[in-house]
Amino acid sequence: MKSGNLVAPTSTITQARLMLFQPTQRPKYREGEWLETAHGRCRVFGRLGQRHADLLEAILYCAEDSRAINDGGIELLVDPARIRKTLSDSQYSFTQMEKLLIELCAAVIHIKKPQFDVPIIGNLIDHRDPSLKPRRDPLTGGVRNLWKVRLGKALLELLERDLALYYDPAPIARLQHGIAQAVARHILTHQNEPAGGWYMDTVILAVAGQISGKTLRDARFRLREDAAQLKRIGVVIEGGRVRRVVSDCRAPAR
């Protein structure tokens, strides 16, 4: 099987640092309220959570080829079977993938960062079509169509203007809790950590916003529940601190 990141990075730092994706696997529909962080501000019209981030990263990581469109767009060639295997060991259902993809296509994002001379506004994914290139299906002995995924304007601008990240998204997709996925993605955007690591509450608030009370306690509990899996990714929980250790993830490309 081909390795990942043949034609695109897995993600970019802004996607994890600006809370584009809610730190849960069951996100609520957003009506475009602004979310402020130390790295900039964003708003989302639509439903974007950590499962949507899983799918988007899997599409980029598993892409086998890319093609420039006359209007300036880019289309990726992707095997949906590889996407499903990246998302889950138990084979994520096609129906679940379709629902996530529809919501990814429908969501509109708006990003403002000091490093960007103009705001980024648009979709992450425009649409998906079946490719005319069939591939043998080892499960059925028949053939299956690959996907042609048209990247949205907002994602194209992020890939062009933002710092790229290269890693296998499969271990993050297998985390039990959305807050752990969001924290892992946030930590992996940093090449260096503060002395002694990050305070757990600091990194939770960085991905979840200003939460407190039971909501914050639940986030700590869920993060600790995923501690063993997080360690395999390179994110270690030590008491009330979160640290980054050497892993398969590579630092930003530029």
Secondary structure, DSSP 4 states (H G I P E B T S, - for coil): ---S-SSS-SEEHHHHHTT-S-SSSSPPPEE---EEETTEEEEEEE---HHHHHHHHHHHHH--EEEE-TTS-EEEEE-HHHHHHHH-TT---HHHHHHHHHHHHH-EEEEE-TTSSS-EEEESEEEEEEEEEEEE-TTTSSEEEEEEEEEPHHHHHHHHHSPEEB--SHHHHT-S-HHHHHHHHHHTT-SS--TT-EEHHHHHHHHH-S--HHHHHHHHHHHHHTHHHHHHHTEEEETTEEEE---S-B----
